[in-house]
Amino acid sequence: MADTAEAQEISEERHDHEIILTAHDITVAFGSKVVLKNLNLEIYRGEILGFVGGSGTGKSVLMRTILGLNRKQAGTVKVFGIDVDKATPEEKMAIDMRMGVLFQHGALFSALTVLENVQVPMREYLDLPKKLMDELAMLKIELVGLPRDAGPKFPSELSGGMIKRAALARALALDPDLVFLDEPTSGLDPIGAAEFDELVIKLRDTLGLTVYMVTHDLDSLFTACDRIAVLGDKRVLIQGTIEDMLKSEEPWVKSYFRGKRARHLDLRHRA
């Protein structure tokens, strides 16, 4: 177990402040309702960034906007140094292939087996023989801690935790550099959530991933995240380490991290 100073030093060495994603002056509205306004956010290579905010503040909206699934009214998104609005079709495809997404609740295709779900990105972007796709998909299934016999099963035959892992295997199908996780531990019991956090940390360390994690799980924020960004008032209120969150006097941040239901622990015992 590393102490706080050591953990911070390791985090800084890991990403060395290389920016892998930038969202600048992002404004998103649905009709007359403005959800995000002049929002700015940066993500460093190799870090796990926890993105948190109150219900309905637009956490998932920002993630979907970065992914190009929501239209923005203003602002710039740069991924791997490329402005996605100015990217050529070839550049956009290359960017897409370097990103993986785990949507909330897994979003697996119910009519496909786990193996077939993991192969969906492969079929969309690659031209591979079926045998090779089967082998690659099985490797991803095992990588996330699922047994081989999970491959031929349908989502309806899986537990909630297994669905999350299967969805993560699909997100890793193309060996991405940047992975987006939308509420990855929601619906899991405390043991399952802790195991999933440990899996994310292990995958980050072994595969060199950068992780953008939308979450409301305080345990995930304390144990898995190198930095945290807090969304409120249509913008990022504060970015920093868990220590920065605990020192903040921003009302929502103070209530969330130091309130009655906050997690109280000795930071010296953080992993």
Buried (B, 14 or more C-beta within 10 A) or exposed (E): EEEBEEBBEEBEEBBEEEEBBBBBBBBBBEEEEEBBBEBBBBBBBBBBBBBBBBEEBBBBBBBBBBBBEBEBEEBBBBBBEBEBEEBEEEBBEBBBBBBBBBBBBBBBEEEBBBBBBBBBBBEEBBEBEEEEBBEBBBEBBBBBBBEEEBBEBBBEEBEBBBBBBBBBBBBBBBEBBBBBBBBBBBBBEEEBBBBBBBBBBEBBEEEEBBBBBBBBBBBBBBBBBBBBBBBBEBBBBBBBBBEBBBEBEBEBBBEBBBEEEBEEEEEEEBE
